[in-house]
Amino acid sequence: MTYNDLDARIGERIRSQRKRVGLSQKELANRLDIVFQQLQKHENGTSRVPASRLYEIARALNTPISHFFDVDQHKPLGRASPLSGVSAIVGAQKGKLAKQVLELVAAFTKIKDEDARADIVSLVAKLSKLNARR
């Protein structure tokens, strides 16, 4: 199923506002009388949000419905996933290196401590610079 860039932006705004008010997907879905998987599809932009549901979402999140349409007119609607760069890097690798990159990314995403993640990024950057000089 394809999705429209505006649908994806609306979904991102729903997710952002839901998190801002401290609700889980399950909690908001319960308020909307839908399964959380459907809300997840709306937030991911893979399923369009009907106008009536967007109205209910706005009420449940105590925000004006216009909030979800307040998109930056100067930002192009072309959708570039943050993971597209990672996918391109992994796709360009072969064999063991590709597997190691995937393992590294999977493990890294499980680290909750932001300072630890920053330290790891710094360490990897330093190591890559050292190897580039050799």
C-alpha positions as CSV (number, residue, x, y, z in Angstrom):
1,M,0.0,0.0,0.0
2,T,1.3,3.4,-0.9
3,Y,0.9,6.5,1.2
4,N,0.8,10.2,0.6
5,D,3.4,12.5,2.1
6,L,0.8,14.6,3.7
7,D,-0.7,11.5,5.3
8,A,2.7,10.7,6.7
9,R,3.2,14.2,8.1
10,I,-0.2,14.1,9.8
11,G,0.7,10.7,11.3
12,E,4.0,12.1,12.6
13,R,2.1,15.0,14.2
14,I,-0.4,12.6,15.8
15,R,2.5,10.5,17.3
16,S,4.3,13.6,18.5
17,Q,1.2,15.1,20.2
18,R,0.3,11.7,21.7
19,K,3.8,11.4,23.2
20,R,3.7,15.1,24.4
21,V,0.5,14.4,26.4
22,G,2.0,11.1,27.7
23,L,-0.3,8.5,26.2
24,S,0.7,5.2,24.8
25,Q,-0.6,4.0,21.5
26,K,-2.8,1.5,23.3
27,E,-4.3,4.2,25.6
28,L,-5.1,6.5,22.7
29,A,-6.5,3.6,20.7
30,N,-8.8,2.7,23.6
31,R,-10.1,6.2,23.8
32,L,-10.8,6.1,20.0
33,D,-12.3,2.6,20.2
34,I,-9.9,1.2,17.7
35,V,-7.1,-1.4,18.0
36,F,-3.7,0.1,18.6
37,Q,-2.4,-1.5,15.4
38,Q,-4.7,0.8,13.4
39,L,-3.5,3.8,15.3
40,Q,0.1,2.6,14.5
41,K,-0.8,2.5,10.8
42,H,-2.1,6.1,11.0
43,E,1.0,7.3,12.8
44,N,3.2,5.6,10.3
45,G,1.3,7.1,7.4
46,T,0.5,3.7,5.9
47,S,-3.2,4.1,6.5
48,R,-5.1,7.4,6.0
49,V,-6.9,9.0,8.9
50,P,-10.5,9.5,8.1
51,A,-11.7,13.1,8.9
52,S,-14.0,11.9,11.7
53,R,-11.3,9.9,13.3
54,L,-8.9,12.9,13.1
55,Y,-11.5,15.0,14.9
56,E,-11.7,12.3,17.6
57,I,-7.9,12.2,17.9
58,A,-7.8,16.0,18.2
59,R,-10.4,15.8,21.0
60,A,-8.6,12.9,22.8
61,L,-5.3,14.8,22.7
62,N,-6.9,18.1,23.6
63,T,-5.5,19.9,20.6
64,P,-7.1,21.8,17.7
65,I,-7.5,19.7,14.6
66,S,-5.6,22.4,12.7
67,H,-2.5,21.3,14.5
68,F,-2.3,18.2,12.4
69,F,-2.3,20.2,9.2
70,D,0.1,22.9,10.3
71,V,2.9,21.7,7.9
72,D,6.0,23.8,7.0
73,Q,5.2,25.2,3.6
74,H,8.9,25.7,2.9
75,K,9.8,22.0,3.6
76,P,9.4,19.8,0.5
77,L,6.9,17.0,0.8
78,G,9.3,14.4,-0.6
79,R,9.6,11.8,2.1
80,A,13.1,10.6,3.0
81,S,13.1,8.0,5.8
82,P,15.8,8.4,8.4
83,L,16.5,4.7,7.8
84,S,17.0,5.1,4.0
85,G,20.6,6.2,4.6
86,V,21.2,3.2,6.8
87,S,19.6,0.9,4.3
88,A,21.8,2.3,1.5
89,I,24.9,1.8,3.6
90,V,23.9,-1.7,4.6
91,G,22.9,-2.5,1.0
92,A,26.3,-1.5,-0.2
93,Q,28.1,-3.8,2.2
94,K,28.7,-7.5,1.5
95,G,28.6,-10.6,3.6
96,K,30.0,-10.4,7.2
97,L,30.2,-6.6,7.2
98,A,26.6,-6.2,6.3
99,K,25.6,-8.6,9.1
100,Q,27.8,-6.8,11.6
101,V,26.3,-3.4,10.6
102,L,22.8,-4.8,11.2
103,E,23.8,-6.3,14.5
104,L,25.4,-3.0,15.6
105,V,22.3,-1.0,14.7
106,A,20.0,-3.4,16.4
107,A,22.0,-3.4,19.6
108,F,22.5,0.4,19.5
109,T,18.7,1.0,19.4
110,K,18.3,-1.0,22.6
111,I,20.6,1.4,24.6
112,K,18.4,3.7,26.6
113,D,21.1,6.0,28.0
114,E,21.6,8.9,25.7
115,D,25.0,9.7,27.0
116,A,26.2,6.2,26.5
117,R,24.9,6.3,22.9
118,A,26.7,9.6,22.3
119,D,29.9,8.1,23.7
120,I,29.6,5.1,21.4
121,V,29.1,7.3,18.4
122,S,32.1,9.4,19.4
123,L,34.2,6.3,19.8
124,V,33.2,4.8,16.4
125,A,33.9,8.2,14.8
126,K,37.4,8.3,16.4
127,L,38.2,4.7,15.4
128,S,37.1,5.3,11.8
129,K,39.3,8.5,11.6
130,L,42.3,6.5,12.9
131,N,41.8,3.7,10.4
132,A,41.4,6.3,7.5
133,R,44.9,7.7,8.3
134,R,46.6,4.3,8.1
